[in-house]
Amino acid sequence: MPGMEGDDFSKSVTYLCQHDEEGALGIVINKPHTMTMKAIFDQLSITAVNPAVAATPLFMGGPVQPERGFVLHTPVGKWDSTLTVNDEFALTSSKDILEAIAEGKGPEKWMVALGYAGWAAGQLEQEIQRNSWLHGQAEPHIIFDEPLPQRWELAAHRIGVDISLMSSDVGHC
């Protein structure tokens, strides 16, 4: 929501990968990191076939475990350490997918984030009740294809909200 200023989630779009009675896990998809894939490849002694892949920016996936990498991708595929989100998306945290990406044999669409957004049981529901978040169905083109500065407004537009018309003040029933 527009009123969420000055924290890790200001104007963020977070793709929720898991949400159950134990809590929720998501990846912020519109906050670029200062590092590129080259840093990950160098750390893991992986050589990228295509220099453009090595130059791909990483994302700040959230404030939890910012030293850990996560690959959000489609299609799901068969990778080690994969959380299947649904029939279309998966979240993988293993080296095999990074090696495949470096070789040009990875998933069709992917993004690598450092860290994730996490909520304890019931916490996200409370934040939604406090009008901290808008929520709706994900669109693959917003996650992978749209320019980063536009993803926040496009995600809101997807659910019929013109974010520029929203007040930063919240009301409660």
Backbone as JSON, one array per atom type, in Angstrom:
{
  "sequence": "MPGMEGDDFSKSVTYLCQHDEEGALGIVINKPHTMTMKAIFDQLSITAVNPAVAATPLFMGGPVQPERGFVLHTPVGKWDSTLTVNDEFALTSSKDILEAIAEGKGPEKWMVALGYAGWAAGQLEQEIQRNSWLHGQAEPHIIFDEPLPQRWELAAHRIGVDISLMSSDVGHC",
  "N": [[0.84, -1.18, 0.0], [0.38, 2.35, -0.54], [0.99, 3.84, 1.81], [2.97, 2.47, 3.16], [5.86, 3.28, 3.93], [9.44, 3.78, 4.04], [10.47, 1.28, 4.83], [11.53, -2.18, 4.35], [9.59, -3.0, 2.59], [8.45, -0.92, 1.17], [6.61, 0.23, -1.51], [6.75, -2.3, -2.69], [6.45, -5.32, -4.61], [5.41, -8.43, -3.93], [5.79, -11.78, -4.54], [3.92, -14.37, -3.44], [4.98, -17.4, -2.34], [4.52, -19.5, -0.65], [1.94, -20.24, 1.63], [0.48, -21.03, 4.5], [-0.87, -22.68, 7.45], [1.33, -22.4, 9.07], [2.61, -20.07, 8.38], [3.94, -17.63, 6.05], [5.76, -17.26, 2.95], [7.5, -15.25, 0.74], [8.75, -13.69, -2.31], [10.26, -10.7, -3.1], [9.72, -8.97, -6.04], [10.46, -6.68, -7.37], [12.62, -5.13, -6.57], [15.71, -4.23, -7.3], [18.96, -5.61, -6.76], [22.29, -4.56, -5.9], [24.17, -6.26, -6.86], [25.14, -8.62, -9.46], [24.4, -11.59, -11.41], [26.93, -12.55, -11.91], [28.39, -12.34, -9.53], [27.29, -14.4, -7.98], [27.86, -16.6, -9.63], [30.69, -16.47, -9.61], [31.22, -16.95, -6.89], [30.38, -19.57, -6.66], [31.99, -20.89, -8.42], [31.16, -21.11, -11.12], [30.87, -20.93, -14.61], [29.54, -18.69, -16.86], [28.07, -19.17, -20.0], [26.99, -17.25, -21.64], [27.68, -13.87, -21.61], [25.71, -11.95, -21.06], [23.95, -13.19, -19.34], [25.48, -13.43, -17.02], [25.6, -10.76, -16.4], [23.07, -10.17, -15.55], [20.9, -8.59, -13.29], [20.58, -9.21, -9.76], [17.93, -9.69, -7.34], [16.57, -8.08, -4.44], [15.2, -10.09, -2.41], [13.91, -10.04, 0.02], [13.94, -9.31, 3.58], [14.73, -11.51, 5.14], [17.22, -13.9, 5.71], [19.25, -12.71, 3.86], [21.62, -13.5, 2.7], [21.2, -15.77, 1.33], [20.37, -17.43, -1.72], [17.62, -17.51, -4.03], [15.84, -18.96, -6.66], [13.28, -17.93, -8.58], [11.08, -19.3, -10.82], [9.79, -20.36, -14.07], [9.13, -22.83, -16.48], [8.18, -25.28, -13.93], [9.91, -27.63, -13.77], [12.54, -30.05, -12.98], [14.39, -29.83, -10.39], [16.91, -29.85, -7.82], [16.09, -29.26, -4.39], [13.55, -27.79, -4.56], [10.68, -25.84, -4.21], [7.55, -26.37, -5.17], [5.35, -24.09, -6.32], [2.95, -23.79, -7.72], [1.24, -25.11, -10.63], [2.6, -23.65, -12.49], [4.75, -22.1, -11.43], [7.87, -22.23, -9.58], [10.11, -22.32, -6.77], [13.45, -22.4, -6.33], [16.41, -23.43, -4.66], [18.92, -24.49, -5.15], [22.19, -25.48, -6.38], [22.21, -26.75, -8.87], [20.3, -25.61, -10.61], [21.34, -23.09, -11.02], [23.72, -23.7, -12.36], [22.63, -24.76, -14.7], [21.31, -22.48, -15.7], [23.55, -20.86, -16.2], [24.67, -22.3, -18.28], [22.85, -21.9, -20.25], [20.71, -23.6, -20.24], [18.67, -23.5, -18.49], [15.51, -22.82, -16.78], [12.74, -21.47, -18.7], [11.92, -18.84, -17.97], [13.23, -16.83, -15.4], [14.3, -15.52, -12.22], [16.69, -14.34, -9.88], [16.84, -14.04, -6.46], [18.11, -12.55, -3.5], [17.61, -13.46, -0.27], [14.39, -13.49, 1.44], [10.9, -12.75, 1.97], [9.24, -13.17, 4.96], [6.61, -14.4, 7.05], [5.19, -14.99, 10.22], [2.88, -17.44, 11.56], [-0.37, -16.37, 10.91], [0.42, -13.69, 10.82], [0.64, -12.35, 8.28], [-2.06, -12.29, 7.53], [-3.04, -10.56, 9.5], [-1.71, -8.21, 8.78], [-2.88, -7.73, 6.3], [-5.5, -7.26, 7.1], [-5.05, -4.87, 8.41], [-4.84, -3.19, 6.32], [-2.35, -3.08, 5.03], [-1.44, -4.37, 2.79], [-2.19, -4.91, -0.65], [-3.76, -7.51, -2.47], [-3.72, -10.12, -4.91], [-4.19, -12.24, -7.83], [-1.29, -13.6, -9.4], [0.59, -12.46, -12.22], [2.44, -13.78, -14.78], [3.83, -12.17, -16.69], [4.18, -9.75, -15.36], [5.86, -10.48, -13.29], [8.21, -11.4, -14.61], [8.71, -9.95, -17.0], [8.02, -7.18, -17.19], [9.19, -3.76, -16.85], [11.09, -2.93, -13.95], [10.45, -0.51, -12.41], [7.75, -0.22, -13.0], [6.3, -2.37, -12.05], [4.99, -2.32, -9.52], [2.79, -0.54, -9.84], [1.54, -1.84, -12.01], [0.86, -4.33, -10.91], [-1.05, -3.53, -9.04], [-2.91, -2.4, -10.77], [-3.71, -4.7, -12.06], [-5.57, -5.81, -10.33], [-7.53, -3.98, -10.49], [-6.98, -1.51, -9.33], [-6.04, 1.85, -9.22], [-3.16, 2.93, -8.32], [-2.13, 5.48, -8.04], [-4.24, 6.99, -7.24], [-4.73, 6.34, -4.66], [-4.86, 6.95, -1.17], [-2.4, 7.55, 1.36], [-3.27, 7.31, 3.89], [-4.96, 5.16, 6.15], [-7.99, 3.42, 6.82], [-10.14, 1.84, 9.2], [-12.61, -0.65, 9.81]],
  "CA": [[0.0, 0.0, 0.0], [1.18, 3.58, -0.62], [1.41, 4.34, 3.11], [4.06, 1.69, 3.72], [7.08, 3.97, 3.54], [10.6, 3.71, 4.89], [10.89, -0.04, 5.28], [11.92, -3.1, 3.28], [8.48, -3.31, 1.7], [7.91, 0.28, 0.54], [6.34, 0.06, -2.95], [7.22, -3.6, -3.15], [5.54, -6.35, -5.12], [5.92, -9.68, -3.38], [5.11, -12.98, -5.03], [3.75, -15.31, -2.34], [5.31, -18.75, -2.79], [3.95, -20.48, 0.28], [1.09, -19.63, 2.64], [-0.29, -22.07, 5.17], [-1.1, -22.42, 8.87], [2.6, -22.11, 9.74], [3.09, -18.75, 8.0], [4.01, -17.33, 4.62], [7.06, -16.96, 2.38], [7.38, -14.6, -0.56], [9.94, -13.1, -2.93], [10.02, -9.37, -3.66], [10.08, -9.09, -7.46], [10.69, -5.39, -8.04], [13.7, -4.38, -5.92], [16.99, -4.73, -7.79], [20.13, -5.65, -5.88], [23.45, -3.95, -6.56], [24.99, -7.33, -7.43], [24.64, -9.33, -10.63], [24.59, -13.04, -11.4], [28.36, -12.82, -11.91], [28.84, -12.54, -8.14], [26.85, -15.75, -7.59], [28.65, -17.55, -10.42], [32.07, -16.45, -9.11], [31.24, -17.57, -5.57], [30.14, -21.01, -6.8], [32.89, -21.37, -9.47], [30.36, -21.44, -12.3], [31.18, -20.06, -15.74], [28.38, -18.43, -17.71], [28.34, -19.24, -21.43], [26.55, -15.99, -22.2], [28.0, -12.77, -20.7], [24.49, -11.23, -20.67], [23.38, -13.89, -18.17], [26.3, -13.03, -15.87], [25.31, -9.36, -16.11], [21.69, -10.04, -15.09], [20.85, -8.16, -11.89], [19.9, -9.98, -8.72], [16.87, -8.96, -6.67], [16.49, -8.14, -2.99], [13.98, -10.87, -2.25], [13.3, -9.75, 1.3], [14.91, -9.1, 4.66], [15.08, -12.75, 5.85], [18.34, -14.62, 5.11], [19.68, -12.02, 2.64], [22.81, -14.14, 2.15], [20.77, -17.0, 0.65], [19.79, -17.19, -3.03], [16.42, -18.23, -4.42], [15.49, -18.79, -8.07], [11.86, -18.02, -8.9], [11.15, -19.66, -12.24], [8.77, -21.09, -14.79], [8.27, -23.82, -15.85], [8.62, -25.86, -12.66], [11.09, -28.46, -14.02], [13.0, -31.0, -11.96], [15.63, -29.34, -9.81], [17.06, -30.16, -6.4], [15.65, -28.22, -3.43], [12.53, -26.97, -5.19], [9.33, -25.7, -3.66], [6.6, -26.17, -6.25], [4.35, -23.13, -5.87], [1.73, -24.23, -8.41], [1.59, -25.77, -11.9], [3.35, -22.74, -13.34], [5.92, -21.5, -10.78], [8.6, -22.93, -8.52], [11.18, -21.59, -6.1], [14.53, -23.37, -6.18], [17.57, -22.87, -3.97], [20.05, -25.41, -5.3], [23.23, -25.12, -7.35], [21.98, -27.33, -10.19], [19.57, -24.69, -11.47], [22.27, -22.0, -11.37], [24.6, -24.24, -13.39], [21.84, -24.85, -15.94], [21.12, -21.1, -16.19], [24.84, -20.42, -16.74], [24.89, -23.03, -19.53], [21.77, -21.62, -21.19], [19.81, -24.75, -20.22], [17.79, -23.34, -17.33], [14.09, -22.61, -17.07], [12.43, -20.45, -19.71], [11.96, -17.53, -17.32], [13.76, -16.96, -14.05], [14.92, -14.39, -11.55], [17.38, -14.78, -8.67], [16.69, -13.09, -5.36], [18.81, -12.81, -2.26], [16.69, -13.28, 0.84], [12.96, -13.67, 1.19], [9.98, -12.13, 2.92], [8.62, -14.22, 5.74], [5.62, -14.01, 8.05], [4.8, -16.04, 11.16], [1.48, -17.86, 11.45], [-1.36, -15.33, 11.14], [0.97, -12.33, 10.7], [0.25, -11.75, 7.01], [-3.49, -12.02, 7.6], [-3.2, -9.35, 10.31], [-1.24, -7.07, 7.98], [-3.91, -7.48, 5.28], [-6.62, -6.63, 7.82], [-4.66, -3.49, 8.73], [-4.7, -2.49, 5.03], [-0.94, -2.91, 4.68], [-1.16, -5.02, 1.51], [-3.19, -5.29, -1.66], [-3.4, -8.85, -2.9], [-4.45, -10.64, -6.06], [-3.54, -13.29, -8.6], [-0.03, -13.22, -10.05], [0.69, -12.46, -13.69], [3.83, -14.07, -15.15], [4.52, -11.08, -17.4], [4.59, -8.73, -14.38], [6.99, -11.03, -12.54], [9.42, -11.63, -15.37], [8.93, -9.18, -18.23], [7.78, -5.74, -17.11], [10.26, -2.97, -16.22], [10.98, -2.92, -12.49], [9.72, 0.62, -11.83], [6.32, -0.29, -13.3], [5.67, -3.58, -11.52], [4.1, -1.99, -8.4], [1.55, 0.0, -10.4], [0.91, -2.86, -12.85], [0.25, -5.34, -10.03], [-2.28, -2.92, -8.49], [-3.85, -2.28, -11.9], [-4.2, -6.06, -12.35], [-6.74, -6.07, -9.49], [-8.47, -2.89, -10.67], [-6.65, -0.38, -8.47], [-5.12, 2.88, -9.71], [-2.37, 3.22, -7.13], [-1.91, 6.92, -7.93], [-5.42, 7.6, -6.62], [-4.88, 5.85, -3.3], [-4.32, 7.75, -0.08], [-1.5, 6.82, 2.25], [-3.99, 7.15, 5.15], [-5.78, 3.96, 6.14], [-9.16, 3.41, 7.7], [-10.49, 0.5, 9.67], [-14.01, -0.82, 10.18]],
  "C": [[0.89, 1.24, 0.0], [1.71, 4.08, 0.72], [2.56, 3.59, 3.74], [5.38, 2.27, 3.24], [8.22, 3.64, 4.51], [10.96, 2.34, 5.43], [11.23, -0.91, 4.08], [10.84, -3.3, 2.24], [7.86, -2.08, 1.05], [7.82, 0.08, -0.97], [6.84, -1.27, -3.5], [6.08, -4.44, -3.71], [6.16, -7.66, -4.69], [5.09, -10.84, -3.92], [5.1, -13.99, -3.89], [3.96, -16.74, -2.85], [4.72, -19.84, -1.91], [3.15, -19.72, 1.33], [0.23, -20.73, 3.23], [-0.42, -21.73, 6.65], [0.18, -22.09, 9.64], [3.14, -20.73, 9.41], [3.13, -18.58, 6.49], [5.45, -17.0, 4.22], [6.83, -16.36, 1.0], [8.72, -14.05, -1.03], [9.54, -11.74, -3.5], [10.56, -9.37, -5.08], [10.39, -7.77, -8.14], [11.77, -4.53, -7.39], [15.04, -4.93, -6.38], [18.07, -4.66, -6.72], [21.27, -4.95, -6.61], [24.34, -5.0, -7.23], [24.32, -7.95, -8.65], [24.88, -10.83, -10.46], [26.08, -13.4, -11.37], [28.88, -13.09, -10.5], [28.48, -13.94, -7.65], [27.7, -16.79, -8.31], [30.09, -17.62, -9.9], [32.17, -17.18, -7.78], [31.13, -19.1, -5.67], [31.03, -21.66, -7.87], [32.13, -21.9, -10.68], [30.73, -20.45, -13.39], [29.94, -19.92, -16.62], [28.81, -18.44, -19.17], [28.04, -17.89, -22.08], [26.86, -14.85, -21.21], [26.77, -11.97, -20.24], [23.84, -11.89, -19.45], [24.16, -13.49, -16.92], [26.01, -11.59, -15.45], [23.88, -9.13, -15.6], [21.66, -9.64, -13.62], [20.14, -9.18, -10.99], [18.81, -9.11, -8.13], [17.05, -9.07, -5.16], [15.15, -8.8, -2.68], [13.24, -10.63, -0.95], [14.35, -9.72, 2.39], [15.36, -10.37, 5.39], [16.15, -13.49, 5.05], [18.83, -13.97, 3.81], [20.95, -12.6, 2.02], [22.46, -15.39, 1.33], [20.07, -16.67, -0.66], [18.61, -18.09, -3.32], [16.14, -17.93, -5.89], [13.98, -18.99, -8.21], [11.79, -18.26, -10.4], [9.88, -20.33, -12.74], [9.41, -21.63, -16.06], [8.93, -24.41, -14.61], [9.89, -26.68, -12.85], [11.39, -29.41, -12.88], [14.38, -30.57, -11.48], [15.7, -29.8, -8.36], [16.51, -29.0, -5.59], [14.64, -27.25, -4.03], [11.23, -27.02, -4.4], [8.43, -25.44, -4.86], [5.49, -25.27, -5.72], [2.99, -23.52, -6.43], [2.16, -24.89, -9.72], [2.52, -24.94, -12.76], [4.68, -22.28, -12.75], [6.55, -22.42, -9.75], [9.67, -21.99, -7.97], [12.26, -22.6, -5.77], [15.74, -22.69, -5.54], [18.79, -23.77, -4.06], [20.98, -24.99, -6.44], [22.92, -25.63, -8.76], [21.23, -26.39, -11.13], [20.46, -23.52, -11.9], [23.25, -22.46, -12.46], [23.87, -24.32, -14.73], [21.61, -23.46, -16.53], [22.41, -20.6, -16.84], [25.14, -21.07, -18.08], [23.83, -22.74, -20.59], [20.75, -22.74, -21.26], [18.83, -24.68, -19.05], [16.34, -23.18, -17.74], [13.9, -21.47, -18.07], [12.52, -19.04, -19.13], [12.39, -17.73, -15.88], [14.22, -15.61, -13.53], [15.55, -14.93, -10.28], [17.3, -13.67, -7.64], [17.55, -13.54, -4.18], [17.87, -12.47, -1.11], [15.25, -13.51, 0.43], [12.17, -12.89, 2.23], [9.27, -13.25, 3.66], [7.67, -13.66, 6.79], [5.33, -15.21, 8.92], [3.32, -16.38, 10.94], [0.55, -16.7, 11.81], [-0.88, -13.9, 10.93], [0.54, -11.65, 9.4], [-1.24, -11.41, 7.0], [-3.77, -10.75, 8.41], [-2.78, -8.11, 9.53], [-2.25, -6.74, 6.88], [-5.12, -6.82, 5.93], [-6.33, -5.18, 8.18], [-4.45, -2.65, 7.46], [-3.26, -2.2, 4.66], [-0.62, -3.44, 3.29], [-2.41, -5.07, 0.63], [-2.8, -6.7, -2.08], [-4.3, -9.3, -4.05], [-3.64, -11.73, -6.74], [-2.29, -12.75, -9.3], [-0.16, -13.29, -11.56], [2.15, -12.71, -14.06], [4.54, -12.9, -15.84], [4.93, -9.97, -16.45], [5.82, -9.21, -13.64], [8.27, -11.02, -13.36], [9.72, -10.62, -16.48], [8.83, -7.66, -18.1], [8.96, -5.02, -16.46], [10.02, -2.86, -14.71], [10.2, -1.73, -11.93], [8.21, 0.56, -12.04], [5.59, -1.45, -12.64], [4.68, -3.28, -10.39], [2.76, -1.49, -8.92], [0.82, -1.04, -11.24], [0.23, -3.94, -12.01], [-1.04, -4.8, -9.43], [-3.33, -2.82, -9.59], [-4.48, -3.62, -12.23], [-5.45, -6.38, -11.53], [-7.71, -4.88, -9.51], [-8.21, -1.66, -9.82], [-5.69, 0.56, -9.19], [-4.38, 3.39, -8.49], [-2.14, 4.71, -6.94], [-3.08, 7.64, -7.28], [-5.62, 7.18, -5.16], [-4.21, 6.78, -2.3], [-3.36, 6.91, 0.75], [-2.12, 6.65, 3.64], [-4.86, 5.91, 5.05], [-6.95, 4.12, 7.1], [-9.48, 1.99, 8.07], [-11.96, 0.48, 10.05], [-14.14, -1.25, 11.61]]
}
